[in-house]
Amino acid sequence: MENRFVRSLVGLVLVGVIALAILSMKTQWEDNSDKIGALIPPSKAKTAPDFTIPEIATGRMVDLQTEARKQPIVFSFWATWCGPCREELPKLQALSEKYRGRVQFYGVNSDDTLPVAKEFLAKNNLTFPMLLDNQHIAHNRYAIESIPMLFVVDTSGKVRSITEGYSIEASDRLPKVLDALLAEK
């Protein structure tokens, strides 16, 4: 009887620890919820969780923090089946061309197979680098619950802007965020 009680207690504690871990991941970006889509001041910005995942077109491994040291990064989590993602990606393509050499853009796909993702990119003339996160490494580190979800990371590796979902207003804000970030240098 006592043994069963101890096992039950340990089980409850374990469930509580797991629940707290999930809750803390979910709320890691909520401290800046009043700044969604805006530029977060450096003093309030959190370090971007690092990840290393392959680029879809080349298989080259991309490490977020290494890339961020070179220039600011914009990355958006997306999938081929996601309607708002399909609206956002052409806008990101245009911005990747406008900011070429000053800001690096990446798409992060964690829901499609390599052939499906490659076909989608070719059909839609998307040429900025896309990463395949089929093991959900980046997805889990950023506690992604919905897509598209867009992050801007500065050259010190801090998350400076977050946008959940897609809207024309959010799309129009991104160049302003990037211009302000680039002006800080």
N, C-alpha and C positions, 0 to 999 in steps of 0.2 A: 504494500500500500504506500509506504513512504517513498519507495523507489519510483512509483508511478507519479506521485506528487512532484518529485524533483524533476522528472523528465517533462512533465507538463509545464512547470515553472520555467525551466530552461527553454522550452519551446516558445512560451509567451514572450520571454525576454528577447529571444532571437527574432521573432516576428516584429517586436517593437523596434529593435535596432534596424532591421531592414526597412521598416516604414519610415523611420527618421532619415535614413540615408536617401530614400527616394524623395521624400519631402524636401530635403535640403538641396538635392539636384534640381528639383522642379522650381524652387524659389531662388536659385542662384542669380537669376537675371532680374528678379522682381524688385530688388533694391533700386533699380533704375527705371521702374515702370512709368514714372512720370516723364521720362525722357525718351520714350519709344519713338524711334525714327529721327531723333535729334542727336546732336553731338554731345556726348557725355564728357564733362570736364575731366582732364587727366587725373585730378586728385580723387575723383569718385569712380574711375574706371577700374574694372577688375581684370586680372590677367586672363588672357584667352587660354582655355584648355588646349594643350598641344595634341596634335594627331599627325600620323604619317600614313597616308593611303595613296594608292596608285592613280595616276592620270589615265583616263579612259583611252585616249588616242594612242599614247606611247607606252603606257605601263610604267613610266618613270614614277618613282616614289616621291611624293611631295610632303614635306614637313612644314607645318604651319608656322612655327616660330622661326625657323630658318628663313622661310620666304618673307615673313613679316619684317625681318631686320633689313631687307633690301628696299622695300617700299610698302606703303599701306596696302592692305588686302580687303577685298570685299568678297564674301562667299555666301552663297544661298543654297539651302537644302531644298531639293526638288525631286519630282518623279514624273515620268511620262504621262501617267494617268491623272495628274493633278491639274485641273482647269486653271486656277490662279497662277500656278507655276508656268503654264504654257503662255499666259499673258505676260508674266514678268520676264521670262528669259530673253525675248527679243529686245526689251528695254535694257537689260543688262549687257546684251551684245553691243548695242549702240554705245552705251557708256564705256564699255571696255575699249572700244575704238577711240572714243573721245579722250580717255585718260591714259591711253597706251604710253608706257614708259614712266608713268608717274604713280599709277595705282594698278595692282594686279587683281584681276577678277577670277573667281573659281565658282563652278557649280559643284555641289556635292549630292550625288545620287546614291541612295541606299536601298531603293526598292526595285530596281530593274536589273536584269541580267546584262552582261557586257554587250552581247549582240543587239538587244533591244535598245539600250542606251546609245550605242554607236549609230544605229539606223535612225533614231530620233534626231540626233545631232546633225547628221548629214542631211536629212529631209528638211530641217529647219534652219540650215546654214548657220549653225552656232559654232563659232571658231574659238571662243575663249576657252581656256582649259577647264575640263570637267573631270571630277574625281569620282571614283567608284568606291563607295563605302558599304559594300555588300556584307561586311562583318559588323556593321553598325558601330564602328569605333568612334568616329566623330559624332555620329547621331547620339550615342549614349553620353559622351562627354559633355555635349551641349544640352542634354535632356530635352531633345526635340520631341514635341507632342503633336505638332501640326506643321504643315508646310504650305507655302514657302515660308522659310524663316531665314532672314538675312542678317549677317553680322559684318561690321566694319572693324578691322583691327589695325592699330597704328604701329609704327616702327619700333615701339618699345614693347610690343606684344600685348597691348591692352585692348579690350573690347571697348570701342568708342561710340558705337551705335548699334541698335538692335531694331529690326522691324519684323513683326509677325504678320503673316498674311500678305496680300497684295492689294493695292489700290492705286489709282492714278495719283492721288495726293502723296502717297508714300514714295511712288516712283519719281515724282517731281521734287521731293525733299532730298533724295539721295545726292544729286549733284551739289546741292547747297552744303550738305554735310561734308562731302569730299573736298569742296573748295575751302571750307573753313578748316578742315584738318590739314590740308596742304599749306594753308596760310600760316599755320602755327610754327612751321619750321624756321 
